[in-house]
Amino acid sequence: NIALTERLYNKGGHFKIWLQSKKTGAENTTIPSVSVSGVSYPLAKVARVGDWALYQVYIKNWSTLTIGQSLNFILNYTLQGDEKLYVDDVCFSLSDSNRFFKDARYPADDASPSL
């Protein structure tokens, strides 16, 4: 479990995830987001390597979340048609730290895997 500490609340954190979409037809233009304990943050595509895309968000405004609250991360992504979404290298770190929470799961069993 990850809790919202005072340091995380004040400094912010980085959420990063590699996604790969496989489908026939036109590319899915869905903008993925991550919900953190009910608060949604859109992810920005920052890199592409082959069929994989790296998305990230810097979270500084914790909205209604309070210090000490457990953080639950949920990926939000709308699948289209026969699309399959693969997830790799999910990371969350303090903005001023080299330490991070990491979970590498793939393929995703559904469109909203919970970490």
C-alpha positions in Angstrom: 0.0 0.0 0.0 1.0 3.6 -0.7 -0.2 6.3 1.6 -0.3 10.0 0.9 2.5 11.3 3.1 3.2 14.9 3.9 6.3 14.8 1.8 4.3 13.4 -1.2 1.5 15.9 -0.6 4.0 18.8 -0.7 6.4 17.6 -3.4 4.1 15.7 -5.7 4.7 12.4 -7.5 5.3 10.9 -11.0 3.1 8.1 -12.4 4.5 6.4 -15.5 3.2 3.5 -17.6 4.1 1.8 -20.9 1.1 0.8 -23.0 0.8 -1.1 -26.2 -2.5 -1.3 -28.1 -3.2 -4.1 -30.6 -6.3 -3.8 -32.9 -7.3 -3.9 -36.5 -8.4 -0.7 -38.2 -7.7 2.8 -37.2 -5.6 3.7 -34.2 -7.5 4.3 -30.9 -7.3 8.0 -30.0 -8.3 7.4 -26.4 -6.4 9.6 -23.9 -5.7 7.3 -21.0 -5.9 8.5 -17.4 -5.1 7.2 -14.0 -7.5 7.5 -11.1 -5.9 7.9 -7.7 -8.4 7.1 -5.0 -11.2 8.5 -7.1 -9.4 11.5 -8.5 -8.7 11.3 -12.3 -5.5 12.6 -13.9 -5.0 12.5 -17.7 -1.8 10.9 -18.9 0.5 12.5 -21.5 2.3 10.5 -24.2 6.0 11.3 -23.8 7.8 8.6 -25.8 7.3 5.9 -28.3 9.5 2.8 -28.9 8.2 0.5 -31.6 4.6 -0.4 -30.7 5.0 0.8 -27.1 4.1 4.3 -25.8 5.3 5.8 -22.5 2.6 7.8 -20.7 3.1 9.9 -17.6 1.6 12.5 -15.3 3.1 14.6 -12.5 0.6 14.9 -9.7 1.0 17.9 -7.5 -2.6 18.8 -6.7 -4.1 16.0 -4.6 -7.6 17.5 -4.8 -9.8 16.1 -2.0 -7.2 13.5 -0.9 -5.8 13.9 2.7 -2.5 13.1 4.3 -2.4 9.5 5.6 -5.0 8.3 3.0 -4.2 5.0 1.2 -3.7 5.6 -2.5 -5.4 3.2 -5.0 -4.3 3.5 -8.6 -6.7 2.5 -11.5 -5.8 2.8 -15.2 -8.7 4.2 -17.2 -8.7 3.3 -20.9 -11.6 2.7 -23.4 -11.0 -0.3 -25.6 -12.4 -0.2 -29.1 -13.6 -3.2 -31.1 -11.2 -6.1 -31.0 -8.5 -4.0 -29.2 -6.2 -5.6 -26.7 -4.2 -3.4 -24.3 -0.9 -4.5 -22.9 0.7 -2.9 -19.9 4.3 -2.9 -18.8 6.5 -1.2 -16.3 4.1 0.7 -14.1 6.0 3.2 -11.8 5.1 5.7 -9.2 7.7 7.8 -7.5 8.1 10.9 -5.4 9.1 13.8 -7.6 12.3 14.3 -5.6 13.3 10.6 -5.2 14.9 7.8 -7.0 12.8 5.2 -5.2 9.6 4.1 -6.8 6.7 1.6 -6.6 6.8 -0.6 -9.6 4.4 -3.3 -10.9 5.0 -5.0 -14.2 1.8 -6.8 -15.4 0.9 -7.8 -18.9 -1.3 -8.4 -20.8 -3.9 -6.6 -18.9 -6.9 -8.8 -18.0 -9.3 -5.9 -18.5 -9.4 -2.2 -19.4 -9.0 -1.0 -15.8 -6.3 -3.0 -13.9 -5.9 -1.9 -10.3 -2.5 -1.7 -8.7 
